[in-house]
Amino acid sequence: MSKLRAARMSAGVGSLATWFALGGVVSALAAEPGGSVKAAEPPRCSKAVWESIAPLFSPPAEFAGDFGEYRSPLVFNDGRKVASAADWARRRQEIRDTWQALMGAWPPIDEHPKVEILETERREDFQQYRVRFDYMPDRPVEAHLLVPDGQGRRPAALVVYYDSETSIGLGKPMRDFAYQLTKRGFVTLSVGNRAATEAKTYGLFWPSQENARLQPLSAFARAAAQAYHVLAQRADVDPARVGVLGHSFGGKWALFAGCLYDKFACVAVSDPGIVFDPNHVSVNYWEPWYLGYEPGQWRKRGLITADNPCHGLYARLVAEGHDLHELHALLAPRPFFVSGGACDQPRQWRALNHLVQVNRLLGYENRVAMSNREKHDPTAESNEQIYRFFEYFLKPVPEPSAPHGAGPRQ
């Protein structure tokens, strides 16, 4: 915390009125009737950016066309096959309804949230704000907003992690995603779950840990959806160009947020474990702070054993043959990037190939990418790939033409 204090240069307290003066008004032209953001083909960054990440959109030869043992998301619950985009719209809703029923129904989202400015600081070529808003009903959270110098509407990114300081460059190295994106012209919002992290309960239990109505990962996704609107209501943010990303714990959070909330334009996750793996201690979706919540039950952290069984929804999902590739399918045709490490190795293409197949049904190529490194910790190279992914899909085109193959097939 002392490092954070040392970095602060000026402080002040603001109100919602100040927030709107700083950019918190979103144009009605950006939304369709009913409040949904227009689904437009995303802008393209330079050809050079595309060429630097293009190889990541193809699986290694050994996994090309390999769908593993995952149940195809292109099959309805009653066994009928999805044969058209219209079919997919119905099947997509079926998948979403199934998972939401299992994880719990979200409370309504406030599309015009109140945001309190707690502190203001000038850093390099951007403004930093410490803010507070309710990311679940009656559950305030402090976060950090970074706004780069400049005029007009910018792309934005929500970064989720254990705390909000790490992502703005005041924590463990190679995890300063918000800072780095802000330096590239993105408005960023960093959100964490500090109190639960310090208590070592980790989850977002709403309305209480004793009687949570949602599985914690679904609650995290709902919290991210609320944070989206903190960004989207700003006049300096294009609500159709807001992405979400996170590493490890934050990667699981970002994955569920992107899958369950359509307004995120693209999603990048750093080594969360994108499908279930009962043999990997870090792909621990069975823990009570993820998908293993059950009132009155708490397990010792670690692998599932006879003496330390899992509880709650996770056991049911596995028993019924569900896996996270079903949620991945909800992303199509939005771009998805997996920055894989120890948890997400090239074999995960077996799951990602199902998402590729859904995108092809809808007429899209090059919407699913994965890079791989040996260890869990991010590297300079793996982070650069994430930033270029965001630049390519969310930043305006500086050149008159875009690379071939990145949008709908002609």
Phi and psi in degrees as a GROMACS rama.xvg file:
@    title "Ramachandran Plot"
@    xaxis  label "Phi"
@    yaxis  label "Psi"
@TYPE xy
-61.8667  -35.0905  SER-2
-63.7638  -37.6025  LYS-3
-66.4358  -43.6117  LEU-4
-62.445  -40.1013  ARG-5
-63.5622  -30.2297  ALA-6
-79.7527  -16.2918  ALA-7
-78.9569  136.062  ARG-8
-111.983  -33.8895  MET-9
-150.223  152.966  SER-10
-136.62  155.78  ALA-11
-172.301  162.295  GLY-12
-114.162  134.982  VAL-13
-125.327  178.859  GLY-14
-128.738  -178.033  SER-15
-59.5017  -36.6629  LEU-16
-61.8643  -41.397  ALA-17
-63.4455  -40.382  THR-18
-57.5195  -46.6223  TRP-19
-66.2296  -36.1336  PHE-20
-64.2883  -29.3394  ALA-21
-84.2367  -1.86816  LEU-22
131.377  13.3404  GLY-23
-89.3517  41.5472  GLY-24
-126.324  125.17  VAL-25
-105.158  137.35  VAL-26
-69.3225  135.454  SER-27
-65.0578  -17.8601  ALA-28
-68.4511  -16.7667  LEU-29
-85.5888  -5.42306  ALA-30
-125.095  149.723  ALA-31
-86.4072  166.448  GLU-32
-53.7264  137.871  PRO-33
94.4437  -6.30982  GLY-34
91.2313  -0.561345  GLY-35
-82.5221  140.431  SER-36
-71.1479  139.468  VAL-37
-59.0729  135.684  LYS-38
-89.5639  88.8719  ALA-39
-105.315  155.69  ALA-40
-61.9884  126.269  GLU-41
-64.4788  150.139  PRO-42
-65.6537  162.387  PRO-43
-117.949  138.827  ARG-44
-84.7838  -165.154  CYS-45
-70.0805  158.865  SER-46
-60.9349  -36.1207  LYS-47
-62.5787  -38.7276  ALA-48
-64.052  -44.5445  VAL-49
-60.4629  -45.5709  TRP-50
-63.1928  -27.0267  GLU-51
-75.8772  -22.7601  SER-52
-114.222  -9.74222  ILE-53
-52.2705  -41.2316  ALA-54
-62.1336  -20.2441  PRO-55
-74.7394  -10.7927  LEU-56
-90.9071  7.50479  PHE-57
-126.104  133.681  SER-58
-73.2955  157.901  PRO-59
-57.9444  151.976  PRO-60
-52.9606  -36.8422  ALA-61
-68.0181  -18.0066  GLU-62
-111.856  0.541247  PHE-63
-63.2073  126.333  ALA-64
71.9026  9.01673  GLY-65
-95.55  115.111  ASP-66
-102.36  5.96138  PHE-67
58.0944  -150.784  GLY-68
-103.174  14.7055  GLU-69
-73.2137  137.769  TYR-70
-69.8658  130.338  ARG-71
-63.96  131.319  SER-72
-72.5431  -8.79494  PRO-73
-90.6419  30.2623  LEU-74
-132.519  126.013  VAL-75
-64.941  163.135  PHE-76
-59.0796  -27.3251  ASN-77
-90.3001  5.79554  ASP-78
97.7397  -9.8988  GLY-79
-69.1696  145.4  ARG-80
-91.8584  144.985  LYS-81
-79.4933  123.599  VAL-82
-120.294  -4.35315  ALA-83
-153.582  168.868  SER-84
-62.7445  -35.7498  ALA-85
-64.9568  -41.5729  ALA-86
-59.6599  -43.3439  ASP-87
-62.2547  -37.9064  TRP-88
-58.2008  -39.999  ALA-89
-72.3717  -41.4581  ARG-90
-66.6858  -38.7923  ARG-91
-59.0978  -44.2975  ARG-92
-64.8818  -35.8108  GLN-93
-63.3034  -44.0193  GLU-94
-62.279  -47.7576  ILE-95
-60.5671  -46.7531  ARG-96
-62.8024  -38.5826  ASP-97
-62.3315  -49.2528  THR-98
-69.4862  -38.6983  TRP-99
-65.7133  -36.6427  GLN-100
-65.3954  -37.0824  ALA-101
-72.7757  -38.2555  LEU-102
-91.6776  -17.3446  MET-103
111.044  146.772  GLY-104
-79.651  135.541  ALA-105
-70.4297  144.593  TRP-106
-69.5074  157.901  PRO-107
-57.1466  147.949  PRO-108
-94.5022  133.978  ILE-109
-86.2895  109.425  ASP-110
-78.2846  -4.14509  GLU-111
-133.756  64.9273  HIS-112
-67.8595  148.598  PRO-113
-79.7915  133.946  LYS-114
-126.659  124.064  VAL-115
-101.224  130.537  GLU-116
-90.4741  118.427  ILE-117
-95.8448  -30.2457  LEU-118
-159.73  144.026  GLU-119
-126.289  137.264  THR-120
-144.911  140.266  GLU-121
-93.5341  123.941  ARG-122
-129.924  119.937  ARG-123
49.1904  -117.922  GLU-124
-110.166  33.9346  ASP-125
-149.785  162.796  PHE-126
-103.12  136.294  GLN-127
-113.987  133.21  GLN-128
-125.063  133.605  TYR-129
-94.0203  122.638  ARG-130
-127.113  166.604  VAL-131
-138.257  136.676  ARG-132
-153.228  166.499  PHE-133
-86.2282  112.316  ASP-134
-91.0926  -12.7117  TYR-135
-133.889  159.473  MET-136
-54.2677  126.631  PRO-137
58.0414  29.3104  ASP-138
-130.87  89.0654  ARG-139
-73.7152  152.411  PRO-140
-140.83  143.806  VAL-141
-92.8389  141.73  GLU-142
-142.979  172.773  ALA-143
-122.731  127.373  HIS-144
-108.336  128.493  LEU-145
-115.76  128.349  LEU-146
-124.269  112.986  VAL-147
-72.0953  155.956  PRO-148
-62.4703  151.944  ASP-149
135.278  174.643  GLY-150
-118.917  161.056  GLN-151
83.9155  -178.989  GLY-152
-84.4071  134.576  ARG-153
-116.023  161.126  ARG-154
-69.7351  163.19  PRO-155
-141.736  161.187  ALA-156
-141.825  135.573  ALA-157
-97.1708  126.085  LEU-158
-115.753  126.066  VAL-159
-118.567  141.993  VAL-160
-164.507  -173.905  TYR-161
-60.2857  -36.338  TYR-162
-139.231  170.877  ASP-163
-95.4039  -13.2784  SER-164
-77.0045  -37.2313  GLU-165
-56.9082  -44.4809  THR-166
-69.389  -21.4168  SER-167
-93.04  10.7077  ILE-168
96.4512  15.0352  GLY-169
-117.938  41.0116  LEU-170
-156.561  -148.016  GLY-171
-61.4301  139.442  LYS-172
-65.6262  158.481  PRO-173
66.7016  17.8332  MET-174
-126.709  18.2587  ARG-175
-88.9089  52.2493  ASP-176
-60.8748  -42.87  PHE-177
-66.5513  -44.0169  ALA-178
-57.8241  -48.2117  TYR-179
-65.3841  -39.4623  GLN-180
-69.7162  -36.4451  LEU-181
-62.1088  -39.2016  THR-182
-64.6067  -17.836  LYS-183
-100.644  11.6107  ARG-184
99.1583  8.87338  GLY-185
-93.8176  139.324  PHE-186
-77.4932  131.258  VAL-187
-127.865  148.279  THR-188
-127.533  122.588  LEU-189
-106.439  125.953  SER-190
-127.492  137.811  VAL-191
-130.076  -166.404  GLY-192
-142.515  57.7248  ASN-193
-58.2916  -45.9498  ARG-194
-59.6567  -44.0264  ALA-195
-69.3214  -33.8713  ALA-196
-64.1514  -45.5139  THR-197
-66.4399  -31.3689  GLU-198
-82.2136  -7.50378  ALA-199
61.1305  29.4818  LYS-200
-101.627  -22.5157  THR-201
65.7747  -34.5544  TYR-202
-81.3521  169.623  GLY-203
-107.576  99.9511  LEU-204
-101.569  115.715  PHE-205
-128.816  132.486  TRP-206
-81.9901  -11.0945  PRO-207
-152.832  160.704  SER-208
-67.8885  -28.9133  GLN-209
-74.1405  -28.3677  GLU-210
-146.299  60.7834  ASN-211
-71.7822  138.032  ALA-212
-90.3038  -15.7229  ARG-213
-124.498  148.519  LEU-214
-62.2986  139.32  GLN-215
-54.9189  -36.2139  PRO-216
-66.4324  -33.252  LEU-217
-69.1581  -37.9002  SER-218
-63.475  -40.122  ALA-219
-60.9174  -41.3913  PHE-220
-62.9691  -42.085  ALA-221
-63.4766  -39.228  ARG-222
-63.5648  -39.6928  ALA-223
-65.3242  -38.3193  ALA-224
-61.0483  -39.5434  ALA-225
-65.4542  -40.6045  GLN-226
-64.4464  -32.9375  ALA-227
-52.2478  -43.2613  TYR-228
-74.3352  -22.7322  HIS-229
-60.6311  -40.3992  VAL-230
-76.9191  -47.068  LEU-231
-64.7448  -26.7861  ALA-232
-81.033  -2.46183  GLN-233
-82.4498  141.409  ARG-234
-70.0052  -20.6213  ALA-235
-94.0679  11.6002  ASP-236
-122.014  134.718  VAL-237
-85.404  112.12  ASP-238
-65.9082  -16.1813  PRO-239
-86.5289  -1.37976  ALA-240
-129.431  54.9318  ARG-241
-116.969  120.075  VAL-242
-105.552  171.068  GLY-243
-135.011  141.082  VAL-244
-151.284  160.649  LEU-245
-169.988  161.683  GLY-246
-114.48  136.509  HIS-247
60.3211  -117.36  SER-248
-51.082  -45.1793  PHE-249
-66.0081  -28.1216  GLY-250
-67.2978  -39.9063  GLY-251
-62.8986  -43.4702  LYS-252
-60.2356  -49.1247  TRP-253
-64.8614  -37.4081  ALA-254
-60.2892  -50.177  LEU-255
-68.3216  -36.0968  PHE-256
-61.5097  -48.9797  ALA-257
-64.626  -40.5755  GLY-258
-68.0257  -37.1904  CYS-259
-96.8831  -8.66259  LEU-260
-130.674  108.878  TYR-261
-67.5943  -17.1856  ASP-262
-76.3401  -13.1495  LYS-263
-72.0908  123.745  PHE-264
-75.7373  -28.6763  ALA-265
-157.219  163.618  CYS-266
-137.378  134.138  VAL-267
-130.627  132.643  ALA-268
-128.824  138.949  VAL-269
-108.398  102.031  SER-270
49.201  53.7123  ASP-271
-85.7205  -19.3033  PRO-272
87.137  95.472  GLY-273
-86.2873  -8.10187  ILE-274
-139.514  165.808  VAL-275
-64.2381  143.346  PHE-276
-152.482  96.2088  ASP-277
-67.8444  -9.22124  PRO-278
-99.7998  0.372722  ASN-279
-115.082  117.93  HIS-280
-63.6369  -23.8352  VAL-281
-91.946  -10.275  SER-282
-97.1687  58.2451  VAL-283
-97.093  55.5026  ASN-284
-63.616  -13.835  TYR-285
-76.5066  -13.3616  TRP-286
-67.1103  152.722  GLU-287
-65.5198  -15.6362  PRO-288
-90.8935  4.3974  TRP-289
-119.054  -89.7093  TYR-290
-122.862  9.10875  LEU-291
-107.893  24.0705  GLY-292
-72.5149  135.045  TYR-293
-148.623  126.372  GLU-294
-54.4848  133.761  PRO-295
83.5404  -2.06813  GLY-296
-117.928  138.519  GLN-297
-147.787  132.917  TRP-298
-111.101  159.392  ARG-299
-71.83  134.914  LYS-300
-62.2306  134.507  ARG-301
146.076  -175.277  GLY-302
-62.8724  155.371  LEU-303
-73.5616  127.392  ILE-304
-136.83  172.513  THR-305
-61.5062  -34.9474  ALA-306
-85.8815  -13.1419  ASP-307
-137.751  69.2141  ASN-308
-73.7895  166.636  PRO-309
-90.6617  163.636  CYS-310
-132.234  177.285  HIS-311
69.0463  -151.133  GLY-312
-66.4568  -35.5223  LEU-313
-52.9964  -47.16  TYR-314
-60.0099  -38.7852  ALA-315
-68.4241  -42.4206  ARG-316
-58.2588  -46.206  LEU-317
-65.2493  -43.5094  VAL-318
-62.6876  -32.6662  ALA-319
-92.2809  4.19019  GLU-320
81.8751  16.6827  GLY-321
-82.7505  153.296  HIS-322
-152.008  171.236  ASP-323
-72.01  -13.8794  LEU-324
-61.8944  -23.6276  HIS-325
-65.0513  -41.5321  GLU-326
-70.3118  -37.3063  LEU-327
-51.4765  -40.9076  HIS-328
-58.7825  -27.1119  ALA-329
-68.016  -16.2982  LEU-330
-72.3764  -30.6095  LEU-331
-59.031  135.959  ALA-332
-96.1115  21.079  PRO-333
-69.3564  142.495  ARG-334
-67.6955  143.815  PRO-335
-136.215  128.685  PHE-336
-126.652  125.952  PHE-337
-105.915  115.107  VAL-338
-93.4753  91.8659  SER-339
-84.4055  146.89  GLY-340
-135.477  -131.494  GLY-341
-63.1466  -32.0319  ALA-342
-83.9259  -37.0805  CYS-343
-116.347  91.9711  ASP-344
-93.5503  171.699  GLN-345
-53.8936  -25.9526  PRO-346
-61.3278  -17.3755  ARG-347
-67.2535  -10.6297  GLN-348
-60.4736  -23.8881  TRP-349
-59.9477  -36.0611  ARG-350
-79.9636  -43.4002  ALA-351
-64.7576  -27.7491  LEU-352
-60.4564  -27.9552  ASN-353
-67.1669  -39.0001  HIS-354
-67.2503  -39.5076  LEU-355
-57.1816  -41.948  VAL-356
-64.5352  -40.1622  GLN-357
-64.5939  -43.9376  VAL-358
-59.8085  -40.4268  ASN-359
-65.4013  -37.3791  ARG-360
-58.1947  -36.1171  LEU-361
-86.4572  -3.60412  LEU-362
93.3878  22.4738  GLY-363
-119.679  141.654  TYR-364
-120.229  164.984  GLU-365
55.0233  48.5777  ASN-366
-115.913  -3.38053  ARG-367
-130.194  124.397  VAL-368
-137.05  153.14  ALA-369
-148.48  136.038  MET-370
-111.99  163.844  SER-371
-139.582  140.173  ASN-372
-134.108  168.254  ARG-373
-75.7496  -42.8212  GLU-374
-107.085  167.319  LYS-375
-69.2444  -39.1438  HIS-376
-62.9292  138.636  ASP-377
-64.3727  156.777  PRO-378
-121.943  169.466  THR-379
-59.1202  -40.5848  ALA-380
-67.3773  -46.4229  GLU-381
-64.9478  -36.8016  SER-382
-69.1292  -39.371  ASN-383
-59.8807  -37.8236  GLU-384
-63.3313  -39.3761  GLN-385
-63.0297  -46.4424  ILE-386
-63.4068  -39.3265  TYR-387
-70.1591  -34.4686  ARG-388
-59.0943  -46.7741  PHE-389
-66.0919  -41.1849  PHE-390
-61.8972  -43.7181  GLU-391
-65.1332  -44.7007  TYR-392
-88.3649  -16.944  PHE-393
-119.024  -16.6573  LEU-394
-92.8146  153.42  LYS-395
-63.8758  160.39  PRO-396
-80.0165  119.849  VAL-397
-89.3196  -8.09304  PRO-398
-117.643  157.911  GLU-399
-69.7771  -18.6317  PRO-400
-135.845  154.43  SER-401
-104.727  159.029  ALA-402
-61.1031  152.967  PRO-403
-74.9714  148.101  HIS-404
89.2189  -2.02827  GLY-405
-89.4628  -17.4043  ALA-406
-112.527  -155.835  GLY-407
-61.8609  145.712  PRO-408
-66.2771  141.117  ARG-409
